[in-house]
């Protein structure tokens, strides 16, 4: 996966109970972020950061979509607990996670979902890839990158 390439389409069930495809968001910028597990410290920091940026990003025609292996019940609880205003998608078999190279060695945690973010532009192309995401600073990096597009 590289910047400038067409973002692979996929279809997964979301925290809203509906099935979503990446292609349905064409015409908007998409922050597609992958994370290991709902309601864990780093993932909660990252989700809360994105939640604070929903309105700012919305003003620049950008939506946020998170993906993890967690099931829909877990996603719904996570969204409700932190009043998340963006979509979480469930990828229990890690098919999309692997498709986007967001699966690999996680040190003492073994293999699993890596913290990785893609910015996909209005045309459906990968505009930027963030590897080795640090949850505390990440939202600022993403907002800055999109504002500069």
C-alpha positions as CSV (number, residue, x, y, z in Angstrom):
1,X,0.0,0.0,0.0
2,X,1.4,3.4,-1.0
3,X,0.3,7.0,-1.2
4,X,-1.3,7.8,-4.5
5,X,-2.7,4.3,-5.0
6,X,-6.4,3.6,-5.2
7,X,-7.7,2.6,-1.7
8,X,-9.0,-0.9,-1.9
9,X,-12.8,-1.1,-1.4
10,X,-14.3,-3.3,1.3
11,X,-17.6,-3.9,3.0
12,X,-18.0,-4.4,6.8
13,X,-20.7,-4.1,9.4
14,X,-20.7,-1.0,11.5
15,X,-21.5,0.2,15.0
16,X,-24.8,1.7,13.6
17,X,-26.0,-1.9,12.6
18,X,-25.6,-1.3,8.9
19,X,-23.1,-2.7,6.4
20,X,-20.8,0.0,4.9
21,X,-18.4,0.0,1.9
22,X,-15.5,2.4,1.5
23,X,-16.9,3.4,-1.9
24,X,-20.0,4.9,-0.3
25,X,-17.8,7.7,1.1
26,X,-16.4,8.8,-2.3
27,X,-16.6,12.5,-2.6
28,X,-15.4,13.0,1.0
29,X,-12.0,12.7,2.6
30,X,-11.9,9.6,4.9
31,X,-9.7,9.1,8.0
32,X,-9.5,5.3,8.0
33,X,-7.9,4.2,11.2
34,X,-7.0,0.7,12.5
35,X,-6.7,0.0,16.2
36,X,-6.2,-3.1,18.3
37,X,-9.1,-3.2,20.8
38,X,-12.1,-1.2,22.1
39,X,-11.9,0.4,25.5
40,X,-8.2,-0.2,26.1
41,X,-6.0,2.7,27.2
42,X,-4.3,3.7,23.9
43,X,-7.3,3.0,21.8
44,X,-9.5,5.0,24.0
45,X,-7.1,8.0,23.9
46,X,-7.1,7.8,20.1
47,X,-10.9,7.4,19.8
48,X,-11.5,10.3,22.2
49,X,-9.1,12.5,20.2
50,X,-10.8,11.7,17.0
51,X,-14.2,12.3,18.6
52,X,-13.1,15.9,19.6
53,X,-12.1,16.5,15.9
54,X,-15.3,15.2,14.3
55,X,-16.8,18.7,13.8
56,X,-13.5,20.3,12.7
57,X,-12.9,17.5,10.2
58,X,-16.6,17.7,9.1
59,X,-16.1,21.3,8.1
60,X,-13.4,20.2,5.7
61,X,-15.6,17.4,4.2
62,X,-13.9,14.6,6.1
63,X,-15.3,11.6,8.0
64,X,-13.7,9.3,10.5
65,X,-14.0,5.5,10.3
66,X,-12.3,3.2,12.8
67,X,-11.7,-0.6,12.2
68,X,-10.8,-3.3,14.7
69,X,-11.5,-7.0,15.2
70,X,-14.0,-6.3,17.9
71,X,-17.6,-7.4,17.4
72,X,-20.6,-5.1,17.0
73,X,-21.6,-5.4,20.6
74,X,-18.2,-4.3,21.8
75,X,-18.3,-1.4,19.3
76,X,-21.7,-0.3,20.5
77,X,-20.6,-0.3,24.1
78,X,-17.4,1.6,23.3
79,X,-19.4,4.2,21.3
80,X,-21.9,4.6,24.0
81,X,-19.4,4.8,26.9
82,X,-17.5,7.6,25.2
83,X,-20.3,9.2,23.1
84,X,-18.3,8.5,19.9
85,X,-19.8,10.4,17.0
86,X,-18.1,8.4,14.2
87,X,-18.5,5.0,12.7
88,X,-16.6,1.9,14.0
89,X,-16.5,-1.2,11.7
90,X,-16.1,-4.8,12.8
91,X,-13.5,-7.0,11.0
92,X,-13.5,-10.2,13.1
93,X,-11.5,-12.2,10.6
94,X,-9.0,-9.3,10.0
95,X,-9.5,-9.4,6.2
96,X,-9.6,-5.6,5.8
97,X,-7.0,-5.2,8.5
98,X,-4.6,-7.4,6.5
99,X,-5.6,-5.8,3.2
100,X,-4.4,-2.5,4.5
101,X,-1.2,-3.9,6.0
102,X,-2.4,-3.1,9.5
103,X,-1.6,-6.6,10.9
104,X,1.7,-7.6,12.3
105,X,4.0,-8.1,15.2
106,X,3.1,-6.0,18.2
107,X,6.0,-6.6,20.5
108,X,5.0,-8.3,23.8
109,X,1.4,-8.5,22.6
110,X,2.3,-10.9,19.7
111,X,0.7,-10.6,16.3
112,X,-2.4,-8.5,15.9
113,X,-3.9,-5.3,14.6
114,X,-1.4,-2.5,14.4
115,X,-2.3,1.1,15.1
116,X,-2.2,2.6,11.6
117,X,-4.1,5.4,9.8
118,X,-4.9,6.2,6.2
119,X,-6.2,9.4,4.8
120,X,-8.2,8.7,1.7
121,X,-9.0,11.7,-0.6
122,X,-12.3,12.5,-2.2
123,X,-11.3,10.5,-5.3
124,X,-10.7,7.3,-3.3
125,X,-6.9,7.5,-3.4
126,X,-4.5,7.1,-0.5
127,X,-3.3,10.6,0.3
128,X,-1.2,9.8,3.4
129,X,-0.3,6.8,5.6
130,X,0.5,7.1,9.3
131,X,2.5,4.2,10.7
132,X,3.5,3.6,14.3
133,X,0.7,5.9,15.5
134,X,1.1,7.6,18.9
135,X,-2.4,8.1,20.3
136,X,-1.8,11.4,22.2
137,X,-0.4,13.3,19.2
138,X,-2.2,11.6,16.4
139,X,-5.4,13.6,16.0
140,X,-3.4,16.8,15.6
141,X,-1.2,15.2,12.9
142,X,-4.3,14.0,11.0
143,X,-6.1,17.3,11.1
144,X,-2.9,19.1,10.1
145,X,-2.4,16.7,7.1
146,X,-6.0,17.1,5.9
147,X,-6.0,20.8,6.3
148,X,-2.8,20.9,4.1
149,X,-4.4,18.8,1.3
